[in-house]
Amino acid sequence: MTDGYWAAEAVHYAVSEQYTIRSVIELLCELYGDLPAIDFGPLSLRAVRNQMVSGDPERQPPRKPWNRATVNRQVQRIRSIFRWAVGQQLLPPYVLDAL
C-alpha cells in the first residue's frame, strides 16, 4: 500500500516533503511491514507514534526523538496514506475511521 501511495501521490510534493513522507513510510514498514494494512489500527498507530517520540538510539544511524509538532504532522501523513488507500478501494473506510 505504501509503495502505491509513494508512486501515485508523493511525486507531486516538493523534495523536502518527499523526504518527510519517505521517513514515515520507512518507520511504518520497519515496525509493521509484515502486517496487512487492514489490521493496522489505533494501537498500531499509537506504537508508531511512541517510536517517533522515543527515537531509536540502537539504529544505524541513530534516529533522534521527534518533537511534538513533527510527530503530529507525521501522524497526519500516515492518515493521509490510509485515506488514499480508502479512496483507491484498497481498504474499507472503517480502517481510516479507526485511526
C-alpha positions as CSV (number, residue, x, y, z in Angstrom):
1,M,0.0,0.0,0.0
2,T,2.8,2.5,0.9
3,D,4.5,1.7,-2.4
4,G,1.4,2.6,-4.3
5,Y,0.9,5.8,-2.4
6,W,4.5,6.7,-3.0
7,A,4.3,6.1,-6.7
8,A,0.9,7.8,-7.1
9,E,1.0,10.8,-4.7
10,A,4.4,11.6,-3.2
11,V,5.9,12.6,-6.6
12,H,3.6,15.7,-6.5
13,Y,5.2,17.1,-3.4
14,A,8.3,19.2,-3.0
15,V,11.6,17.3,-2.4
16,S,11.6,18.3,1.3
17,E,8.1,16.9,1.8
18,Q,9.0,13.8,-0.1
19,Y,11.8,13.2,2.4
20,T,9.4,13.5,5.4
21,I,6.9,11.2,3.7
22,R,9.6,8.7,3.0
23,S,10.8,8.8,6.6
24,V,7.3,8.0,7.9
25,I,6.9,5.2,5.3
26,E,10.2,3.7,6.4
27,L,9.1,3.8,10.0
28,L,5.8,2.2,9.2
29,C,7.5,-0.6,7.2
30,E,10.1,-1.1,9.8
31,L,7.5,-1.6,12.6
32,Y,4.6,-3.1,10.7
33,G,5.8,-4.1,7.2
34,D,4.5,-7.7,7.6
35,L,1.1,-6.6,9.0
36,P,-1.7,-6.4,6.4
37,A,-2.9,-2.8,6.2
38,I,-6.4,-3.8,7.1
39,D,-5.2,-5.0,10.5
40,F,-3.4,-1.7,11.3
41,G,-5.4,0.0,14.0
42,P,-5.3,2.6,16.7
43,L,-2.9,0.6,18.9
44,S,-0.6,0.2,16.0
45,L,-0.7,3.9,15.3
46,R,0.0,4.6,19.0
47,A,3.0,2.3,18.9
48,V,4.4,4.1,15.8
49,R,3.8,7.4,17.5
50,N,5.6,6.2,20.6
51,Q,8.5,5.2,18.5
52,M,8.6,8.7,16.9
53,V,8.7,10.3,20.4
54,S,11.3,8.0,21.8
55,G,13.6,7.7,18.8
56,D,15.8,4.7,18.2
57,P,19.4,5.0,19.5
58,E,20.2,1.4,18.5
59,R,19.5,2.0,14.8
60,Q,22.4,2.8,12.5
61,P,22.4,5.8,12.1
62,P,20.5,6.5,15.3
63,R,17.2,8.2,14.9
64,K,16.7,11.1,17.3
65,P,13.3,11.6,19.1
66,W,11.0,13.9,17.1
67,N,9.3,16.9,18.6
68,R,5.6,17.1,19.2
69,A,4.8,19.2,16.0
70,T,6.8,16.7,13.9
71,V,5.1,13.7,15.4
72,N,1.6,15.2,15.0
73,R,2.4,16.1,11.3
74,Q,3.7,12.6,10.7
75,V,0.6,11.0,12.2
76,Q,-1.4,13.1,9.8
77,R,0.7,11.8,6.9
78,I,0.0,8.3,8.0
79,R,-3.7,9.0,8.0
80,S,-3.3,10.6,4.5
81,I,-1.7,7.3,3.3
82,F,-4.7,5.4,4.6
83,R,-7.1,8.0,3.2
84,W,-5.5,7.5,-0.2
85,A,-5.9,3.7,0.1
86,V,-9.5,4.0,1.0
87,G,-10.0,6.3,-2.0
88,Q,-8.4,3.7,-4.2
89,Q,-10.7,1.0,-2.7
90,L,-7.7,-0.9,-1.3
91,L,-9.1,-0.7,2.2
92,P,-12.5,-0.4,3.7
93,P,-13.4,3.1,5.2
94,Y,-13.6,1.7,8.8
95,V,-9.8,1.3,8.9
96,L,-9.3,5.0,8.3
97,D,-12.1,5.9,10.7
98,A,-10.4,3.9,13.5
99,L,-7.2,5.9,13.0
